C-alpha cells in the first residue's frame, strides 16, 4: 500500500518548522522551569523523529500496517467530505453508516474487520487530515505533536513532586524508545497515550493540587470520552486501579500494626477458604465471571493461532475457575513486562523491544533487591503516587497478558503504562536512598 508521495517530502520541512514553532511558543506555559528547557526540546525532537521513522519503516520496510490503513481510509473520508460537506455527518454516525462510503471490494478491511473502536481512530485521523493537507507524513507529524503534549503532561506531574529526579524521569517518560516509536505515528496507542496524559494531569490538578478551574474538568471529560471510544478497557483499568489504591491507602492508614496484621490474616484465610470450597460465591464466579473470561481468553488465543505470525505465543491451558484465572496473573504480568526476550525476536523492531525488555528486567531486579521488602512497603505507604504507578502497571499488564498473545501487539499495548512502571522503579530507588541516608544520620 503506497501512501507516501512526493508531496509528503515537499511539505515535511514546513510542517516540522510549524510544529517546532508551536512548541516554542508554548514553552513557558508548558514548562515554567527554564532548567528543563533542554529536556523539553529534546523530547519534542525525539517525538518528531520517532513519528517520521515509524512512517518510513511501515511504508518502505513492511509495506503495510494499521497506520497506513488508518490514513488511507481517513483520506477517503476526507475526500467524501470535500465533495459534499453534508458527509461530515459520517464523523458522528455509527460504524455501519460510515461503511456506506467505502467500496467493500477495495476497502474490505473496514467492512470486515474494523469495530466501532477502530472506526473512531479513522474519524480522529480524518479530522487531523484537514490540518495536514491530507498527506501521510504531515499527518504523522501532527500525531507526534499531539502525543508530545500528552507525555509532557505526565512528566509535569512527576517533576512537580520530584524535581530532583527530572533527568531520570525524562528517560522513563519522554525518552523511552518504545514510547518514542510506537506512540508517535498514526495509531490508537498515540491517541490514547496523549488523552491519558492529559487525563492524568487534569485529575492530579483537581484532586491533589485542589485546582478547580473549569478547563481541568472539561479535559477530564473529553479525554475520558476519547479513551472510551478508542480503547474502553483503559477506563476500566483506571477505575480498578483507583479502587485498589484507595483500599491499600485505607489499609496503610489503619493503626495500630496489630489491626493491620489481623485484617490481612483474616482476608487471606477467608480468600483461601472461598477459593477451595464449593459455595455460592465460587459457583457464581465460575459461571458468570471466571468461566466467561477463560472462554474469551481461549477464543482469542485460538484466533491468534489462526493468524500467520511468528510472534504469537501460548500461555497454556487455563483452569476455568476463579482460582485458575488468578494463578495466571503473575505469568501474564511477567510476559507483558519482560517479553519478548532477545532470543524470541524474529524482526528488527522486536529485537529492539527485546533489548529494552532485558534492560528493564535488570533494572527491576536491581531496584527490588536494593530496596528490600521493608523499604518497598514503607515507600508505598508514604507516597500515593508511587503506589498508583505500581498498581496501575500491574493491573494493566494483567489485562494485556490475559488477552493478547502476540509480541508485536503487546509491545504497542503496554506503552500506556510503561512510563509509570519505570518511574516507579526510579522513584523507589530514590526513596530507598533517602531512607538509608536518614538512618545513617540517626546513628
Secondary structure, DSSP 8 states (H G I E B T S, - for coil): -----HHHHHHHHHHHHHHHHHHHHTHHHH---GGGHHHHHHHHHHHHHHHHHHHHIIIIIIS--HHHHHHHHHHHHHHHHHH-GGGGGGGTS-HHHHGGGS-TTTSHHHHHT--HHHHHHHHHHHHHHTTTTT-HHHHHHHHHHHHHHHHHHHHHHHHHH-GGGHHHHHHHHTS-HHHHHHTSSSSHHHHHHHHHHHHHHHHHHHHTS----HHHHHHHHHHHHHHHHH-HHHHHHHHHHHHHHHHHHHHHH--SHHHHHHHHHHHHHHHHHHHHS--HHHHHIIIIIIHHHHHHHHHHHHHHHTS--TTB-------SSHHHHHHHHHHHHHHHHH-S-GGG--SHHHHHHHHHHHHHHHHHHHHHHHHHHHHHHHHHHH-HHHHHHHHHHHHHHHHHHHH--BHHHHHHHTHHHHHHHHHHHHHHHHHHHHHHHHHHHH-
